[in-house]
Amino acid sequence: MANIDKQQIEDKIKEYIDPFMQQDLIKSNCIKDIKINGFDVNVDIVLGYASTGFHDKLTQTITDKIKEITGIGKVKIDIKTDIIAHTVQKGIKRKDNIKNIIAVASGKGGVGKSTVSVNLAIALQKEGATVGLLDADIYGPSQPQMLGIDKQPDSKDGKLLEPLQNHGIQAMSIGFLVDSEQPMIWRGPMVTQALEQLLNDTNWQDLDYLIIDLPPGTGDTQLTLAQKVPLSGAVIVTTPQDIALLDARKGLKMFQKVEVPILGIVENMSYHICKKCGEEENIFGTGGGNKMADQYEVDFLGALPLDISIREDTDSGNPTVARDESSKISQIYRDIARRTSAKLALQAKDYSAKFPNIVISND
């Protein structure tokens, strides 16, 4: 019987296309080592995206592929996750304690952007990442209620605010600092300054991802953030409705103008399933998010249903992914989280933190 060689193993692995990166593991440099001992094979896989909930399935799939080789013995697959920092806009310095900042945006209000933001953040955490959530909506902060947090942040040194935590994520919002019924009657420059302070003056703890829940629209606040905050990518939230898609395109183009990569589009309220008859209804139209993704050649990250439980969960401070991580809706969110982080994993990497500072001395 002929010996097993490395090329045979690689050829089999190439047959599998990762559903989140949409390419094989060889091409995406995820195969770090292949050890062959007689007819036994060990494969070390390192994924650059949040994916722990997918590891068991991936292990079984790669094992089955390799076992198609005649005469193969034992197969052992080791999978690890290594989330690293990715490049940001030119001229903006990445924050040392935050590897990647992802903006979640919509061109208009009422499309469920904040609900998507909080569930995306929790889904990334469930997939093994360290995650923060910054509520950037100064005029209408909703994350305190959605996260079920009703207290003010502390400061250990009198300078930095400690992020508040619930559901495994770190969070900061203007809503933690002011009374929930107090209106924020601020002009644009005050709003952008407040947002920069919330980002810079929070003691974020070694985040893989910071999700920024942007206010709706494409005005001065959004543009200033896109130009000053070191963003690794942006996610656009829309509904299938034509008017929502029209505004979502404006948000997408704004990020393109400031050279922030679009990680993809999430279509919220995509369909509704009638509880009485079980029929699927496309209340706001159908296929709009997919068409927009095709038009601008960006990824379609997923479609979420119009479901009363999503609203009830966020109203109660217990978002769907946190309340029941095994539910169908939670699995959709977790797939969206994997696709989002996988798309980011394929972007250019920032190695600046790996290089030491060079100091020139006259001594």
C-alpha positions in Angstrom: 0.0 0.0 0.0 1.4 3.4 -1.0 2.2 6.0 1.6 -0.1 9.0 2.1 1.5 12.2 0.9 0.7 15.8 1.8 -0.5 16.8 -1.7 -3.3 14.2 -1.4 -4.4 15.7 1.9 -4.3 19.2 0.5 -6.3 18.2 -2.6 -9.1 16.8 -0.4 -9.2 19.9 1.8 -9.4 22.1 -1.3 -12.7 20.4 -2.2 -14.3 22.0 0.8 -15.4 25.6 0.4 -15.8 27.4 3.7 -19.4 28.8 3.7 -18.4 32.0 5.5 -15.2 33.0 3.7 -16.5 31.5 0.5 -13.1 30.0 -0.5 -11.2 26.9 0.4 -9.0 26.7 3.5 -5.8 26.3 1.6 -6.4 29.5 -0.4 -7.3 31.4 2.7 -4.1 30.2 4.5 -6.0 28.6 7.3 -4.1 25.3 7.1 -1.1 25.8 9.3 0.3 22.3 9.4 -0.3 18.8 8.1 1.5 16.0 9.9 1.6 12.5 8.4 2.6 9.5 10.5 2.3 6.4 8.4 -1.4 6.4 7.5 -2.5 8.7 10.3 -3.0 12.4 9.7 -3.1 15.5 11.9 -4.3 18.8 10.5 -3.9 22.2 12.3 -6.4 24.8 11.2 -6.4 28.4 12.4 -9.4 30.5 11.5 -9.2 34.3 11.5 -12.9 34.8 12.3 -15.3 34.2 15.2 -16.5 30.7 14.7 -16.4 28.4 17.7 -20.0 27.3 17.2 -19.0 26.0 13.8 -15.8 24.1 14.8 -17.4 20.7 15.5 -19.1 20.7 12.1 -15.9 21.8 10.3 -13.9 19.1 12.1 -16.3 16.4 10.9 -16.5 17.7 7.4 -12.7 17.9 7.0 -12.3 14.5 8.6 -14.8 12.9 6.2 -13.0 14.5 3.2 -9.6 13.1 4.2 -11.0 9.7 5.0 -12.1 9.5 1.3 -8.4 8.7 0.6 -7.8 5.0 0.2 -6.0 3.5 3.2 -6.2 6.5 5.5 -5.8 5.7 9.2 -6.7 8.0 12.1 -7.5 11.6 11.4 -7.1 14.3 14.0 -8.2 17.9 13.3 -7.2 20.8 15.6 -9.0 24.1 15.1 -8.1 27.4 16.7 -9.3 30.9 16.3 -6.8 33.8 15.9 -8.6 37.2 15.4 -6.1 39.9 14.4 -6.3 43.6 13.7 -7.1 44.7 10.1 -6.3 48.0 8.4 -8.3 51.1 8.8 -8.7 54.4 6.8 -5.5 56.1 5.7 -4.2 58.6 8.2 -6.1 57.3 11.2 -4.3 55.4 13.9 -5.8 52.1 15.2 -6.6 51.9 18.9 -4.2 49.7 20.8 -6.8 47.9 22.9 -9.3 47.4 20.0 -8.4 45.1 17.2 -11.3 45.9 14.9 -14.1 48.5 14.9 -17.2 47.7 12.9 -19.8 50.3 12.2 -23.4 49.1 11.8 -25.3 51.7 9.8 -28.6 52.4 8.0 -29.6 55.3 5.8 -32.9 55.8 7.7 -34.5 55.0 11.1 -37.0 52.2 11.8 -35.2 49.4 10.1 -34.0 47.6 13.3 -30.4 48.7 13.1 -30.0 48.8 16.9 -31.6 45.4 17.3 -29.2 44.0 14.7 -26.3 45.7 16.4 -26.8 44.2 19.9 -27.6 40.7 18.6 -24.6 40.8 16.3 -22.4 41.8 19.2 -23.7 39.0 21.4 -23.5 36.5 18.5 -19.8 37.4 18.0 -19.2 36.8 21.7 -21.0 33.4 21.5 -18.7 32.6 18.6 -15.6 33.1 20.9 -14.7 36.7 20.4 -14.2 39.5 23.0 -16.7 42.1 22.0 -17.7 45.7 22.9 -20.8 47.7 21.8 -20.7 51.5 21.6 -24.1 53.1 21.3 -23.5 56.1 19.1 -27.0 57.4 19.0 -26.8 60.4 21.2 -30.3 61.7 20.6 -32.0 58.3 21.1 -29.8 55.8 22.9 -31.5 52.4 23.0 -28.8 50.0 24.0 -29.2 50.5 27.8 -32.7 49.1 27.6 -31.8 46.4 25.0 -28.9 45.2 27.1 -30.8 45.4 30.4 -28.3 47.8 32.0 -29.6 50.4 34.4 -26.7 52.0 36.1 -23.9 54.5 35.6 -20.3 53.5 34.8 -17.5 53.9 37.3 -14.0 55.4 36.8 -11.1 53.8 38.6 -8.6 56.6 37.8 -10.9 59.6 37.4 -10.1 59.8 33.7 -11.4 56.7 31.9 -14.9 55.2 32.2 -15.2 51.5 32.9 -17.5 49.8 30.3 -20.6 48.3 31.7 -21.1 44.6 31.0 -24.0 42.2 30.4 -24.6 39.2 28.2 -20.8 38.8 27.9 -20.1 42.1 26.2 -18.7 45.4 27.2 -20.9 48.4 26.5 -20.9 52.2 26.6 -23.7 54.6 25.8 -24.7 58.2 26.6 -27.8 56.6 28.0 -25.7 55.3 30.9 -24.7 58.9 31.9 -28.0 60.8 31.6 -31.6 60.3 32.7 -33.6 58.2 30.2 -36.2 61.0 29.9 -33.7 63.8 29.5 -33.7 65.1 25.9 -30.3 65.7 24.3 -30.7 69.2 22.8 -27.2 69.4 21.3 -25.9 70.8 18.0 -23.8 68.6 15.6 -20.3 69.5 16.9 -21.3 68.7 20.5 -22.7 65.3 19.4 -19.5 64.3 17.5 -17.3 65.4 20.4 -19.4 63.4 22.8 -19.1 60.3 20.6 -15.4 60.7 20.3 -15.2 60.9 24.1 -17.3 57.8 24.6 -15.0 55.9 22.3 -11.7 57.3 23.5 -12.4 57.7 27.2 -13.7 54.2 27.8 -11.4 51.6 29.2 -12.2 48.9 26.7 -10.6 45.6 27.7 -8.7 44.0 24.8 -11.5 43.8 22.3 -11.4 41.6 19.1 -14.4 43.6 17.8 -16.1 46.9 18.8 -19.5 47.2 17.3 -20.6 50.8 16.8 -24.4 51.3 16.6 -24.5 54.4 14.5 -27.4 56.9 14.5 -29.6 56.6 11.4 -28.9 58.8 8.4 -25.9 60.1 6.5 -25.4 63.5 8.1 -22.6 65.3 9.7 -22.4 63.0 12.7 -22.1 59.8 10.6 -19.6 61.4 8.2 -17.4 62.8 11.0 -17.3 59.4 12.6 -16.4 57.7 9.3 -13.6 60.1 8.9 -12.2 60.1 12.5 -12.9 56.7 13.9 -10.5 53.9 12.8 -13.0 51.5 11.1 -12.1 48.1 9.8 -15.4 47.7 8.1 -19.1 48.6 8.0 -22.4 46.6 7.9 -25.4 48.1 6.2 -28.9 47.2 7.6 -32.0 47.6 5.5 -35.4 46.2 4.9 -36.7 44.9 1.5 -38.8 48.1 1.2 -37.8 50.3 -1.7 -37.7 53.5 0.4 -35.4 51.8 2.9 -33.1 50.5 0.2 -32.9 54.0 -1.4 -31.5 55.4 1.9 -29.4 52.3 2.6 -27.6 53.0 -0.7 -26.6 56.5 0.6 -25.1 54.9 3.7 -23.1 52.4 1.7 -21.8 55.1 -0.7 -20.8 57.3 2.3 -18.5 54.5 3.6 -17.1 53.9 0.1 -16.1 57.6 -0.2 -14.1 57.4 3.0 -12.6 54.1 2.0 -14.2 52.0 4.7 -14.8 48.4 3.4 -18.4 47.3 3.3 -18.5 43.9 5.0 -22.0 43.2 3.7 -25.7 43.9 3.9 -28.3 42.6 6.4 -31.9 42.5 5.4 -34.1 42.9 8.5 -37.9 42.3 8.6 -37.3 40.2 5.5 -40.4 38.1 5.9 -43.1 37.2 8.4 -44.5 33.8 9.1 -48.2 33.8 10.1 -48.6 32.0 13.4 -52.1 30.9 12.5 -51.6 29.5 9.0 -47.8 29.1 8.8 -47.7 31.0 5.5 -44.7 33.2 4.8 -45.6 36.8 4.0 -43.3 39.4 2.4 -44.8 42.4 4.1 -42.1 44.9 3.0 -41.3 43.4 -0.4 -38.8 40.7 -1.3 -35.2 40.3 -2.5 -34.3 44.0 -2.0 -31.2 43.3 0.1 -29.9 40.7 -2.3 -30.4 43.0 -5.3 -28.5 45.8 -3.5 -25.7 43.4 -2.6 -25.4 42.3 -6.2 -25.6 45.9 -7.5 -22.7 47.1 -5.4 -20.8 43.7 -5.4 -20.8 43.3 -1.7 -21.8 40.3 0.4 -25.3 39.5 1.5 -24.9 38.6 5.1 -28.3 37.3 5.9 -32.1 37.9 6.1 -33.9 38.1 9.4 -37.7 37.6 9.9 -40.2 40.1 11.2 -40.9 38.3 14.5 -42.6 39.5 17.6 -40.1 37.7 19.9 -37.2 39.8 18.6 -39.0 43.0 19.7 -40.0 41.4 23.0 -36.5 40.2 23.8 -34.8 43.6 23.2 -37.6 45.4 25.1 -37.0 43.2 28.1 -33.2 43.7 28.0 -32.5 40.1 27.0 -31.8 40.0 23.2 -32.7 37.0 21.3 -29.2 35.5 20.9 -28.7 35.8 24.7 -32.1 34.5 25.7 -32.1 31.4 23.5 -28.9 30.8 21.6 -30.2 27.6 20.0 -33.4 29.2 18.5 -33.7 29.5 14.7 -33.4 33.3 14.9 -30.3 33.1 17.0 -28.7 30.7 14.5 -29.4 33.3 11.7 -27.7 36.0 13.8 -24.7 33.7 14.5 -24.4 32.9 10.8 -24.5 36.7 10.1 -21.8 37.1 12.8 -19.6 34.4 11.2 -20.0 35.9 7.7 -19.2 39.4 9.0 -16.1 38.4 10.8 -15.0 36.1 8.0 -15.4 38.8 5.4 -13.2 41.0 7.7 -10.7 38.2 8.1 -10.0 38.4 4.3 -9.2 42.1 4.5 -5.7 43.5 4.7 -4.1 42.9 8.1 -2.5 45.5 10.3 0.8 44.2 11.7 1.9 47.5 13.3 1.3 46.2 16.9 3.7 43.3 16.2 6.7 45.6 15.5 8.6 47.2 18.4 9.1 50.9 18.6 12.5 52.0 17.3 14.2 54.5 19.6 17.4 56.3 18.4 19.8 57.3 21.2 22.9 59.4 20.9 24.6 57.4 23.7 
